[in-house]
Amino acid sequence: MYVDRIIAERQDHDESQRDLAKAISTSQTMIWRYETEKCDMTVKVLIEICHHYKVSADYLLGIPYNYRKPR
């Protein structure tokens, strides 16, 4: 699940939900909702998290580097 990678990134950076929320201009409650899958994350929020942690969306979404689109 992509949520697991976001949580892992946050924890690897020793950040609380509140720290991440402040960094991407949202509330701690929204981060909690995303991490517990009570609410779907928008693409805009995903991009903000990618920028904050300097990782690709593919990485957070678990899409392999050599993924080939089906024909």
Buried (B, 14 or more C-beta within 10 A) or exposed (E): EBEEBBBEBBEEEEBEBEBBBBBBEBEBEBBBBBBEEEBEBEEEBBEBBBEBBEBEEEBBEEEEEEEEEEE
